[in-house]
């Protein structure tokens, strides 16, 4: 894990990015840099969860349940 990031850390998606759903995958555009990122199904699930503030524990538990 990243230094300072623990199970109780609360995360949310950056607001300077836009995304679109591509079936089970997703694409994200970082507006400032113009860089696109492609997410596989697991990454797309995490990205969807991050649209609302969530803890690392909540994200982990959701992924384990799925």
Buried (B, 14 or more C-beta within 10 A) or exposed (E): EEEEEEEEEEBEBEEEBEBEEEEEBBBBBEEEEEEEEEBEEEBBBBBBBBEEEBBBEBBEEBEEEE
